[in-house]
């Protein structure tokens, strides 16, 4: 699902500018699937698909596969539309050093919504 993330994010000049001071490794888990997103100054340098053995990451976003599927839908339902809504409902766990996540929250939201924007564009 996140294989084309670099293309989607790096092609969005506004999003890259928004994250220009963020360099981090973000672990995204969807049930048994996992990805390690390497962000360098707002650009997605690479995305590695797991499984991993003891990966090093700055912060992690963990949810079940169904929650991510609903979040990445072209038109998500209320409560499935936002990362913090998923946290509030108890389906998304945020772990690790949360300072860079909250300091760059709009960028991280845009990063994680990129598959949704791609799905909306293709529909």
KEKE-3310 file (N, C-alpha, C; in steps of 0.2 Angstrom, whole numbers, plus 5000, padded with zeros to 4 digits):
npx = (5004:5010:5020:5022:5023:5034:5034:5021:5022:5034:5031:5022:5024:5020:5018:5030:5038:5031:5036:5049:5059:5059:5067:5066:5063:5049:5039:5026:5013:5002:4992:4999:5008:5021:5029:5044:5047:5057:5061:5068:5072:5058:5056:5052:5063:5065:5055:5054:5048:5042:5043:5052:5067:5069:5068:5075:5067:5059:5047:5031:5017:5003:4990:4976:4973:4961:4957:4966:4963:4950:4954:4962:4953:4945:4935:4933:4924:4916:4927:4935:4943:4954:4970:4971:4958:4957:4966:4959:4947:4953:4959:4971:4988:5001:5018:5034:5046:5037:5038:5044:5033:5022:5027:5027:5015:5005:5012:5014:5001:4997:5007:5003:4990:4992:4990:4976:4973:4978:4970:4958:4960:4962:4949)
npy = (4994:5006:5007:5017:5029:5038:5044:5050:5059:5066:5073:5083:5099:5108:5100:5094:5106:5109:5099:5101:5103:5091:5076:5059:5042:5033:5021:5011:5001:4989:4978:4963:4967:4979:4994:5004:5021:5032:5048:5062:5078:5082:5075:5059:5048:5034:5019:5005:4988:4977:4961:4966:4964:4970:4985:5001:5016:5032:5036:5027:5022:5012:5001:4991:4981:4984:4996:5005:5002:5008:5021:5025:5025:5032:5042:5043:5038:5048:5049:5040:5048:5055:5055:5058:5056:5042:5039:5044:5035:5024:5015:5017:5017:5028:5028:5029:5043:5056:5070:5075:5070:5077:5090:5091:5089:5092:5089:5075:5070:5073:5066:5053:5053:5053:5040:5040:5052:5048:5037:5044:5052:5043:5038)
npz = (5000:5003:4994:4984:4990:4991:4979:4978:4989:4988:4976:4980:4982:4992:5003:5005:5008:5020:5028:5029:5039:5046:5049:5050:5055:5052:5058:5052:5056:5051:5056:5053:5044:5040:5038:5035:5035:5028:5031:5025:5028:5024:5013:5006:5008:5006:5007:5016:5016:5029:5035:5050:5060:5075:5071:5069:5074:5074:5078:5080:5071:5074:5069:5066:5051:5045:5050:5045:5031:5030:5034:5023:5013:4998:5002:5017:5031:5044:5059:5054:5046:5051:5059:5072:5076:5075:5085:5096:5095:5099:5090:5084:5089:5095:5096:5104:5101:5102:5101:5088:5080:5084:5083:5069:5064:5055:5043:5045:5045:5032:5025:5028:5023:5010:5002:5001:4994:4982:4979:4978:4967:4957:4956)
capx = (5000:5014:5026:5022:5023:5039:5031:5015:5024:5039:5028:5018:5029:5017:5019:5038:5039:5028:5040:5056:5063:5058:5071:5064:5061:5042:5036:5019:5011:4995:4991:5005:5012:5024:5033:5048:5047:5063:5060:5074:5070:5052:5055:5052:5070:5063:5050:5055:5042:5044:5044:5058:5069:5072:5070:5076:5062:5058:5040:5027:5009:5001:4983:4974:4973:4954:4957:4970:4959:4945:4957:4964:4947:4944:4930:4933:4918:4918:4930:4940:4946:4960:4975:4969:4952:4959:4969:4953:4943:4957:4961:4978:4993:5007:5023:5041:5047:5031:5039:5044:5027:5017:5030:5026:5008:5001:5015:5013:4994:4998:5011:4998:4984:4994:4987:4969:4973:4980:4964:4953:4962:4961:4942)
capy = (5000:5012:5007:5023:5034:5043:5047:5054:5064:5071:5077:5088:5104:5111:5095:5094:5112:5109:5095:5103:5102:5084:5070:5054:5035:5032:5014:5010:4994:4987:4971:4959:4971:4985:4998:5009:5026:5036:5055:5067:5085:5083:5071:5052:5045:5027:5015:4998:4984:4972:4961:4968:4962:4976:4991:5008:5021:5038:5035:5022:5022:5005:5000:4985:4982:4986:5003:5008:5002:5013:5028:5026:5025:5039:5046:5040:5040:5052:5045:5036:5053:5059:5051:5059:5053:5035:5038:5045:5029:5018:5010:5019:5018:5032:5026:5032:5050:5059:5077:5076:5069:5083:5096:5091:5085:5093:5085:5068:5069:5074:5060:5047:5053:5052:5035:5042:5057:5044:5034:5049:5055:5038:5036)
capz = (5000:5004:4990:4980:4995:4989:4973:4980:4994:4985:4971:4983:4984:4998:5009:5006:5012:5027:5032:5027:5045:5049:5047:5055:5053:5054:5058:5051:5056:5049:5058:5053:5039:5042:5033:5038:5030:5030:5029:5025:5026:5021:5007:5008:5005:5004:5011:5017:5018:5033:5042:5052:5066:5079:5067:5073:5072:5078:5081:5076:5070:5074:5069:5063:5044:5043:5052:5039:5025:5031:5034:5016:5008:4995:5005:5023:5036:5050:5064:5050:5042:5054:5063:5079:5077:5076:5092:5101:5095:5102:5085:5082:5094:5094:5101:5102:5102:5099:5099:5081:5077:5085:5080:5062:5064:5048:5038:5046:5043:5024:5023:5029:5019:5002:4998:5001:4989:4976:4978:4976:4960:4952:4956)
cpx = (5004:5020:5027:5022:5028:5036:5026:5017:5028:5036:5023:5023:5026:5019:5026:5040:5037:5033:5047:5061:5063:5063:5069:5063:5054:5040:5029:5017:5003:4994:4998:5010:5015:5029:5038:5049:5053:5062:5066:5072:5063:5051:5056:5058:5068:5058:5052:5049:5045:5042:5051:5060:5072:5073:5071:5071:5062:5052:5036:5020:5007:4993:4982:4973:4966:4954:4961:4966:4954:4948:4959:4959:4947:4940:4929:4927:4921:4921:4936:4945:4952:4964:4973:4962:4952:4962:4963:4949:4947:4960:4969:4982:4999:5012:5030:5042:5042:5032:5040:5037:5022:5020:5028:5020:5005:5005:5014:5006:4994:5001:5006:4992:4986:4991:4979:4969:4974:4973:4958:4954:4961:4953:4938)
cpy = (5006:5012:5013:5029:5040:5047:5052:5060:5069:5075:5082:5093:5107:5106:5094:5100:5112:5104:5096:5102:5095:5079:5064:5047:5034:5024:5014:5003:4994:4980:4968:4963:4977:4988:5003:5015:5031:5043:5059:5074:5086:5078:5063:5049:5038:5024:5008:4994:4979:4965:4963:4965:4968:4982:4997:5013:5026:5038:5030:5024:5015:5005:4994:4987:4985:4994:5007:5008:5008:5020:5030:5026:5032:5044:5043:5043:5044:5047:5041:5041:5056:5054:5052:5056:5045:5034:5039:5039:5023:5013:5011:5020:5022:5030:5029:5039:5054:5067:5078:5075:5075:5090:5097:5088:5086:5089:5078:5066:5069:5068:5053:5047:5053:5046:5036:5047:5053:5040:5038:5051:5049:5035:5041)
cpz = (5000:4999:4986:4984:4993:4983:4974:4985:4991:4979:4973:4986:4991:5004:5010:5010:5019:5031:5032:5033:5049:5045:5052:5051:5056:5053:5057:5051:5055:5050:5057:5048:5042:5037:5037:5033:5033:5027:5030:5023:5022:5015:5009:5004:5002:5009:5010:5019:5023:5031:5044:5059:5070:5075:5072:5070:5077:5082:5077:5076:5069:5074:5066:5055:5042:5045:5047:5033:5025:5031:5027:5011:5005:4998:5012:5027:5041:5056:5061:5046:5044:5058:5070:5081:5078:5083:5097:5101:5098:5097:5083:5088:5092:5099:5099:5104:5099:5098:5092:5077:5078:5083:5072:5060:5057:5043:5039:5043:5035:5022:5023:5025:5011:4999:4997:4995:4982:4974:4975:4969:4955:4951:4951)
residu = (UNK:UNK:UNK:UNK:UNK:UNK:UNK:UNK:UNK:UNK:UNK:UNK:UNK:UNK:UNK:UNK:UNK:UNK:UNK:UNK:UNK:UNK:UNK:UNK:UNK:UNK:UNK:UNK:UNK:UNK:UNK:UNK:UNK:UNK:UNK:UNK:UNK:UNK:UNK:UNK:UNK:UNK:UNK:UNK:UNK:UNK:UNK:UNK:UNK:UNK:UNK:UNK:UNK:UNK:UNK:UNK:UNK:UNK:UNK:UNK:UNK:UNK:UNK:UNK:UNK:UNK:UNK:UNK:UNK:UNK:UNK:UNK:UNK:UNK:UNK:UNK:UNK:UNK:UNK:UNK:UNK:UNK:UNK:UNK:UNK:UNK:UNK:UNK:UNK:UNK:UNK:UNK:UNK:UNK:UNK:UNK:UNK:UNK:UNK:UNK:UNK:UNK:UNK:UNK:UNK:UNK:UNK:UNK:UNK:UNK:UNK:UNK:UNK:UNK:UNK:UNK:UNK:UNK:UNK:UNK:UNK:UNK:UNK)
# end
